[in-house]
Amino acid sequence: SYPGSNPGQAQPSDTGTPNCSSSSSSSTPNSKTIVKKNPKVANINVQLEMKALWDEFNQLGTEMIVTKAGR
């Protein structure tokens, strides 16, 4: 984690790119909140590979493979 990060913000999509849209509840229905990115990470792109495997681990409540060597 880094200053200004919001780990709960992005959710993976089927294309492997994060969903960067954000909405918040306020007095105006359907209003969108503009999220200002930290300049240090504004140009970083990520791609989720092996989404099916990630989904399987996510259902189990973990995203890590625990092996004897990894303990």
Biopython code that builds the backbone (N, CA, C, O; Angstrom):
import numpy as np
from Bio.PDB.StructureBuilder import StructureBuilder

atoms = [
    (1, "SER", "N", (0.841, -1.190, 0.000)),
    (1, "SER", "CA", (0.000, 0.000, 0.000)),
    (1, "SER", "C", (0.876, 1.240, 0.000)),
    (1, "SER", "O", (1.983, 1.213, 0.538)),
    (2, "TYR", "N", (0.411, 2.298, -0.580)),
    (2, "TYR", "CA", (1.156, 3.537, -0.664)),
    (2, "TYR", "C", (0.237, 4.685, -0.297)),
    (2, "TYR", "O", (-0.983, 4.530, -0.357)),
    (3, "PRO", "N", (0.780, 5.832, 0.082)),
    (3, "PRO", "CA", (-0.067, 6.968, 0.453)),
    (3, "PRO", "C", (-0.983, 7.359, -0.695)),
    (3, "PRO", "O", (-0.542, 7.470, -1.839)),
    (4, "GLY", "N", (-2.241, 7.563, -0.392)),
    (4, "GLY", "CA", (-3.211, 7.963, -1.403)),
    (4, "GLY", "C", (-3.836, 6.793, -2.134)),
    (4, "GLY", "O", (-4.643, 6.987, -3.043)),
    (5, "SER", "N", (-3.468, 5.570, -1.744)),
    (5, "SER", "CA", (-4.036, 4.418, -2.430)),
    (5, "SER", "C", (-5.412, 4.116, -1.867)),
    (5, "SER", "O", (-5.742, 4.490, -0.742)),
    (6, "ASN", "N", (-6.199, 3.437, -2.670)),
    (6, "ASN", "CA", (-7.530, 3.024, -2.263)),
    (6, "ASN", "C", (-7.704, 1.590, -2.725)),
    (6, "ASN", "O", (-8.258, 1.364, -3.801)),
    (7, "PRO", "N", (-7.244, 0.596, -1.939)),
    (7, "PRO", "CA", (-7.238, -0.780, -2.401)),
    (7, "PRO", "C", (-8.614, -1.340, -2.725)),
    (7, "PRO", "O", (-8.696, -2.291, -3.503)),
    (8, "GLY", "N", (-9.681, -0.814, -2.182)),
    (8, "GLY", "CA", (-11.012, -1.322, -2.465)),
    (8, "GLY", "C", (-11.635, -0.710, -3.694)),
    (8, "GLY", "O", (-12.783, -1.021, -4.009)),
    (9, "GLN", "N", (-10.933, 0.141, -4.396)),
    (9, "GLN", "CA", (-11.497, 0.902, -5.510)),
    (9, "GLN", "C", (-11.713, 0.052, -6.755)),
    (9, "GLN", "O", (-12.838, -0.039, -7.245)),
    (10, "ALA", "N", (-10.663, -0.569, -7.274)),
    (10, "ALA", "CA", (-10.748, -1.234, -8.567)),
    (10, "ALA", "C", (-11.203, -2.670, -8.405)),
    (10, "ALA", "O", (-10.777, -3.363, -7.481)),
    (11, "GLN", "N", (-12.059, -3.114, -9.294)),
    (11, "GLN", "CA", (-12.510, -4.483, -9.335)),
    (11, "GLN", "C", (-12.114, -5.046, -10.686)),
    (11, "GLN", "O", (-12.266, -4.352, -11.692)),
    (12, "PRO", "N", (-11.613, -6.274, -10.757)),
    (12, "PRO", "CA", (-11.241, -6.826, -12.047)),
    (12, "PRO", "C", (-12.470, -7.051, -12.907)),
    (12, "PRO", "O", (-13.534, -7.394, -12.392)),
    (13, "SER", "N", (-12.339, -6.865, -14.186)),
    (13, "SER", "CA", (-13.429, -7.114, -15.112)),
    (13, "SER", "C", (-13.077, -8.323, -15.963)),
    (13, "SER", "O", (-11.974, -8.859, -15.846)),
    (14, "ASP", "N", (-13.986, -8.757, -16.808)),
    (14, "ASP", "CA", (-13.741, -9.919, -17.640)),
    (14, "ASP", "C", (-12.603, -9.705, -18.623)),
    (14, "ASP", "O", (-12.000, -10.678, -19.077)),
    (15, "THR", "N", (-12.293, -8.472, -18.961)),
    (15, "THR", "CA", (-11.214, -8.196, -19.900)),
    (15, "THR", "C", (-9.867, -8.126, -19.209)),
    (15, "THR", "O", (-8.844, -8.012, -19.884)),
    (16, "GLY", "N", (-9.832, -8.189, -17.879)),
    (16, "GLY", "CA", (-8.579, -8.144, -17.155)),
    (16, "GLY", "C", (-8.139, -6.748, -16.801)),
    (16, "GLY", "O", (-7.062, -6.573, -16.232)),
    (17, "THR", "N", (-8.930, -5.756, -17.117)),
    (17, "THR", "CA", (-8.579, -4.387, -16.762)),
    (17, "THR", "C", (-9.475, -3.924, -15.641)),
    (17, "THR", "O", (-10.639, -4.320, -15.592)),
    (18, "PRO", "N", (-8.973, -3.093, -14.730)),
    (18, "PRO", "CA", (-9.787, -2.668, -13.597)),
    (18, "PRO", "C", (-10.906, -1.735, -14.021)),
    (18, "PRO", "O", (-10.789, -0.993, -14.996)),
    (19, "ASN", "N", (-11.987, -1.791, -13.267)),
    (19, "ASN", "CA", (-13.112, -0.893, -13.483)),
    (19, "ASN", "C", (-12.840, 0.358, -12.669)),
    (19, "ASN", "O", (-12.893, 0.321, -11.439)),
    (20, "CYS", "N", (-12.549, 1.470, -13.340)),
    (20, "CYS", "CA", (-12.125, 2.683, -12.655)),
    (20, "CYS", "C", (-13.266, 3.632, -12.362)),
    (20, "CYS", "O", (-13.056, 4.670, -11.734)),
    (21, "SER", "N", (-14.472, 3.303, -12.802)),
    (21, "SER", "CA", (-15.575, 4.209, -12.522)),
    (21, "SER", "C", (-15.964, 4.078, -11.062)),
    (21, "SER", "O", (-15.814, 3.020, -10.451)),
    (22, "SER", "N", (-16.459, 5.157, -10.527)),
    (22, "SER", "CA", (-16.816, 5.169, -9.118)),
    (22, "SER", "C", (-18.056, 6.010, -8.939)),
    (22, "SER", "O", (-18.221, 7.039, -9.594)),
    (23, "SER", "N", (-18.922, 5.576, -8.059)),
    (23, "SER", "CA", (-20.089, 6.390, -7.746)),
    (23, "SER", "C", (-20.235, 6.434, -6.239)),
    (23, "SER", "O", (-19.802, 5.522, -5.535)),
    (24, "SER", "N", (-20.836, 7.483, -5.758)),
    (24, "SER", "CA", (-21.049, 7.593, -4.323)),
    (24, "SER", "C", (-22.463, 8.065, -4.082)),
    (24, "SER", "O", (-23.073, 8.712, -4.933)),
    (25, "SER", "N", (-22.975, 7.735, -2.920)),
    (25, "SER", "CA", (-24.314, 8.191, -2.592)),
    (25, "SER", "C", (-24.237, 9.615, -2.068)),
    (25, "SER", "O", (-23.453, 9.918, -1.169)),
    (26, "SER", "N", (-25.042, 10.466, -2.628)),
    (26, "SER", "CA", (-25.105, 11.852, -2.193)),
    (26, "SER", "C", (-26.524, 12.342, -2.413)),
    (26, "SER", "O", (-27.414, 11.553, -2.732)),
    (27, "SER", "N", (-26.738, 13.624, -2.247)),
    (27, "SER", "CA", (-28.076, 14.168, -2.405)),
    (27, "SER", "C", (-28.542, 14.130, -3.853)),
    (27, "SER", "O", (-29.743, 14.199, -4.113)),
    (28, "THR", "N", (-27.608, 14.022, -4.809)),
    (28, "THR", "CA", (-27.963, 13.965, -6.215)),
    (28, "THR", "C", (-27.914, 12.518, -6.679)),
    (28, "THR", "O", (-26.851, 11.899, -6.627)),
    (29, "PRO", "N", (-29.029, 11.960, -7.131)),
    (29, "PRO", "CA", (-29.009, 10.576, -7.600)),
    (29, "PRO", "C", (-28.151, 10.435, -8.855)),
    (29, "PRO", "O", (-28.044, 11.363, -9.657)),
    (30, "ASN", "N", (-27.538, 9.251, -9.011)),
    (30, "ASN", "CA", (-26.709, 8.925, -10.168)),
    (30, "ASN", "C", (-25.508, 9.853, -10.342)),
    (30, "ASN", "O", (-25.002, 9.985, -11.456)),
    (31, "SER", "N", (-25.041, 10.495, -9.279)),
    (31, "SER", "CA", (-23.866, 11.358, -9.403)),
    (31, "SER", "C", (-22.612, 10.499, -9.403)),
    (31, "SER", "O", (-22.557, 9.477, -8.720)),
    (32, "LYS", "N", (-21.611, 10.909, -10.163)),
    (32, "LYS", "CA", (-20.334, 10.195, -10.240)),
    (32, "LYS", "C", (-19.282, 10.974, -9.472)),
    (32, "LYS", "O", (-19.264, 12.205, -9.510)),
    (33, "THR", "N", (-18.412, 10.266, -8.779)),
    (33, "THR", "CA", (-17.313, 10.885, -8.059)),
    (33, "THR", "C", (-16.066, 10.793, -8.921)),
    (33, "THR", "O", (-15.742, 9.721, -9.432)),
    (34, "ILE", "N", (-15.376, 11.891, -9.084)),
    (34, "ILE", "CA", (-14.129, 11.892, -9.834)),
    (34, "ILE", "C", (-13.014, 11.469, -8.887)),
    (34, "ILE", "O", (-12.836, 12.054, -7.819)),
    (35, "VAL", "N", (-12.272, 10.452, -9.287)),
    (35, "VAL", "CA", (-11.189, 9.931, -8.466)),
    (35, "VAL", "C", (-9.876, 10.448, -9.036)),
    (35, "VAL", "O", (-9.543, 10.172, -10.188)),
    (36, "LYS", "N", (-9.128, 11.199, -8.226)),
    (36, "LYS", "CA", (-7.826, 11.708, -8.651)),
    (36, "LYS", "C", (-6.775, 10.662, -8.311)),
    (36, "LYS", "O", (-6.645, 10.251, -7.158)),
    (37, "LYS", "N", (-6.024, 10.234, -9.326)),
    (37, "LYS", "CA", (-5.002, 9.211, -9.127)),
    (37, "LYS", "C", (-3.725, 9.824, -8.576)),
    (37, "LYS", "O", (-3.388, 10.970, -8.875)),
    (38, "ASN", "N", (-3.024, 9.044, -7.770)),
    (38, "ASN", "CA", (-1.713, 9.441, -7.286)),
    (38, "ASN", "C", (-0.787, 9.549, -8.498)),
    (38, "ASN", "O", (-0.709, 8.602, -9.282)),
    (39, "PRO", "N", (-0.080, 10.673, -8.679)),
    (39, "PRO", "CA", (0.781, 10.853, -9.858)),
    (39, "PRO", "C", (1.823, 9.754, -10.037)),
    (39, "PRO", "O", (2.226, 9.469, -11.165)),
    (40, "LYS", "N", (2.262, 9.139, -8.953)),
    (40, "LYS", "CA", (3.276, 8.087, -9.052)),
    (40, "LYS", "C", (2.735, 6.831, -9.733)),
    (40, "LYS", "O", (3.506, 6.048, -10.288)),
    (41, "VAL", "N", (1.426, 6.635, -9.698)),
    (41, "VAL", "CA", (0.842, 5.426, -10.274)),
    (41, "VAL", "C", (-0.184, 5.724, -11.365)),
    (41, "VAL", "O", (-0.859, 4.807, -11.832)),
    (42, "ALA", "N", (-0.315, 6.968, -11.775)),
    (42, "ALA", "CA", (-1.341, 7.355, -12.743)),
    (42, "ALA", "C", (-1.173, 6.657, -14.088)),
    (42, "ALA", "O", (-2.166, 6.423, -14.776)),
    (43, "ASN", "N", (0.052, 6.318, -14.483)),
    (43, "ASN", "CA", (0.292, 5.711, -15.793)),
    (43, "ASN", "C", (0.527, 4.208, -15.731)),
    (43, "ASN", "O", (0.980, 3.619, -16.713)),
    (44, "ILE", "N", (0.234, 3.583, -14.615)),
    (44, "ILE", "CA", (0.437, 2.142, -14.478)),
    (44, "ILE", "C", (-0.807, 1.412, -14.971)),
    (44, "ILE", "O", (-1.931, 1.763, -14.612)),
    (45, "ASN", "N", (-0.592, 0.398, -15.792)),
    (45, "ASN", "CA", (-1.676, -0.458, -16.270)),
    (45, "ASN", "C", (-1.386, -1.876, -15.810)),
    (45, "ASN", "O", (-0.230, -2.298, -15.771)),
    (46, "VAL", "N", (-2.430, -2.608, -15.463)),
    (46, "VAL", "CA", (-2.273, -3.998, -15.049)),
    (46, "VAL", "C", (-3.201, -4.868, -15.875)),
    (46, "VAL", "O", (-4.206, -4.399, -16.409)),
    (47, "GLN", "N", (-2.849, -6.148, -15.974)),
    (47, "GLN", "CA", (-3.668, -7.095, -16.706)),
    (47, "GLN", "C", (-3.774, -8.365, -15.874)),
    (47, "GLN", "O", (-2.763, -8.919, -15.442)),
    (48, "LEU", "N", (-4.988, -8.818, -15.655)),
    (48, "LEU", "CA", (-5.223, -10.039, -14.893)),
    (48, "LEU", "C", (-5.123, -11.226, -15.833)),
    (48, "LEU", "O", (-5.861, -11.314, -16.815)),
    (49, "GLU", "N", (-4.207, -12.143, -15.531)),
    (49, "GLU", "CA", (-4.069, -13.361, -16.311)),
    (49, "GLU", "C", (-4.646, -14.515, -15.504)),
    (49, "GLU", "O", (-4.659, -14.475, -14.274)),
    (50, "MET", "N", (-5.114, -15.521, -16.183)),
    (50, "MET", "CA", (-5.695, -16.708, -15.549)),
    (50, "MET", "C", (-6.846, -16.331, -14.622)),
    (50, "MET", "O", (-6.860, -16.728, -13.457)),
    (51, "LYS", "N", (-7.819, -15.560, -15.138)),
    (51, "LYS", "CA", (-8.947, -15.085, -14.344)),
    (51, "LYS", "C", (-9.734, -16.237, -13.716)),
    (51, "LYS", "O", (-10.183, -16.126, -12.576)),
    (52, "ALA", "N", (-9.902, -17.328, -14.441)),
    (52, "ALA", "CA", (-10.654, -18.460, -13.902)),
    (52, "ALA", "C", (-10.002, -18.990, -12.625)),
    (52, "ALA", "O", (-10.695, -19.312, -11.660)),
    (53, "LEU", "N", (-8.669, -19.082, -12.619)),
    (53, "LEU", "CA", (-7.962, -19.535, -11.424)),
    (53, "LEU", "C", (-8.115, -18.523, -10.295)),
    (53, "LEU", "O", (-8.325, -18.903, -9.143)),
    (54, "TRP", "N", (-8.008, -17.224, -10.623)),
    (54, "TRP", "CA", (-8.198, -16.179, -9.615)),
    (54, "TRP", "C", (-9.598, -16.270, -9.021)),
    (54, "TRP", "O", (-9.755, -16.160, -7.805)),
    (55, "ASP", "N", (-10.616, -16.470, -9.854)),
    (55, "ASP", "CA", (-11.992, -16.587, -9.361)),
    (55, "ASP", "C", (-12.139, -17.772, -8.410)),
    (55, "ASP", "O", (-12.847, -17.686, -7.407)),
    (56, "GLU", "N", (-11.463, -18.882, -8.731)),
    (56, "GLU", "CA", (-11.528, -20.062, -7.865)),
    (56, "GLU", "C", (-10.934, -19.767, -6.484)),
    (56, "GLU", "O", (-11.531, -20.113, -5.465)),
    (57, "PHE", "N", (-9.766, -19.131, -6.452)),
    (57, "PHE", "CA", (-9.165, -18.768, -5.172)),
    (57, "PHE", "C", (-10.006, -17.720, -4.450)),
    (57, "PHE", "O", (-10.124, -17.761, -3.226)),
    (58, "ASN", "N", (-10.585, -16.791, -5.187)),
    (58, "ASN", "CA", (-11.417, -15.753, -4.586)),
    (58, "ASN", "C", (-12.630, -16.366, -3.887)),
    (58, "ASN", "O", (-13.020, -15.907, -2.813)),
    (59, "GLN", "N", (-13.227, -17.392, -4.481)),
    (59, "GLN", "CA", (-14.359, -18.074, -3.847)),
    (59, "GLN", "C", (-13.941, -18.729, -2.535)),
    (59, "GLN", "O", (-14.737, -18.826, -1.601)),
    (60, "LEU", "N", (-12.701, -19.174, -2.470)),
    (60, "LEU", "CA", (-12.194, -19.806, -1.251)),
    (60, "LEU", "C", (-11.762, -18.786, -0.204)),
    (60, "LEU", "O", (-11.467, -19.145, 0.935)),
    (61, "GLY", "N", (-11.727, -17.522, -0.592)),
    (61, "GLY", "CA", (-11.362, -16.473, 0.353)),
    (61, "GLY", "C", (-9.882, -16.159, 0.384)),
    (61, "GLY", "O", (-9.408, -15.509, 1.315)),
    (62, "THR", "N", (-9.139, -16.609, -0.621)),
    (62, "THR", "CA", (-7.712, -16.320, -0.679)),
    (62, "THR", "C", (-7.286, -16.146, -2.122)),
    (62, "THR", "O", (-7.918, -16.690, -3.027)),
    (63, "GLU", "N", (-6.232, -15.400, -2.344)),
    (63, "GLU", "CA", (-5.689, -15.244, -3.683)),
    (63, "GLU", "C", (-4.281, -15.813, -3.757)),
    (63, "GLU", "O", (-3.579, -15.623, -4.751)),
    (64, "MET", "N", (-3.867, -16.517, -2.697)),
    (64, "MET", "CA", (-2.508, -17.042, -2.641)),
    (64, "MET", "C", (-2.530, -18.567, -2.647)),
    (64, "MET", "O", (-3.427, -19.194, -2.084)),
    (65, "ILE", "N", (-1.539, -19.140, -3.288)),
    (65, "ILE", "CA", (-1.347, -20.580, -3.257)),
    (65, "ILE", "C", (-0.368, -20.873, -2.130)),
    (65, "ILE", "O", (0.762, -20.386, -2.151)),
    (66, "VAL", "N", (-0.783, -21.653, -1.155)),
    (66, "VAL", "CA", (0.085, -21.984, -0.029)),
    (66, "VAL", "C", (0.673, -23.366, -0.284)),
    (66, "VAL", "O", (-0.052, -24.352, -0.423)),
    (67, "THR", "N", (1.988, -23.416, -0.340)),
    (67, "THR", "CA", (2.697, -24.680, -0.515)),
    (67, "THR", "C", (3.655, -24.863, 0.656)),
    (67, "THR", "O", (3.866, -23.935, 1.437)),
    (68, "LYS", "N", (4.232, -26.048, 0.781)),
    (68, "LYS", "CA", (5.204, -26.276, 1.855)),
    (68, "LYS", "C", (6.358, -25.288, 1.751)),
    (68, "LYS", "O", (6.828, -24.776, 2.767)),
    (69, "ALA", "N", (6.818, -25.015, 0.531)),
    (69, "ALA", "CA", (7.925, -24.079, 0.349)),
    (69, "ALA", "C", (7.501, -22.647, 0.658)),
    (69, "ALA", "O", (8.339, -21.817, 1.010)),
    (70, "GLY", "N", (6.219, -22.352, 0.531)),
    (70, "GLY", "CA", (5.740, -20.982, 0.736)),
    (70, "GLY", "C", (5.364, -20.644, 2.163)),
    (70, "GLY", "O", (4.988, -19.505, 2.442)),
    (71, "ARG", "N", (5.456, -21.607, 3.080)),
    (71, "ARG", "CA", (5.052, -21.352, 4.468)),
    (71, "ARG", "C", (6.129, -20.684, 5.240)),
    (71, "ARG", "O", (5.952, -20.399, 6.425)),
]
sb = StructureBuilder()
sb.init_structure("model")
sb.init_model(0)
sb.init_chain("A")
sb.init_seg("    ")
for serial, (resi, resn, name, xyz) in enumerate(atoms, 1):
    if name == "N":
        sb.init_residue(resn, " ", resi, " ")
    sb.init_atom(name, np.array(xyz, "f"), 0.0, 1.0, " ", f" {name:<3s}", serial, name[0])
structure = sb.get_structure()
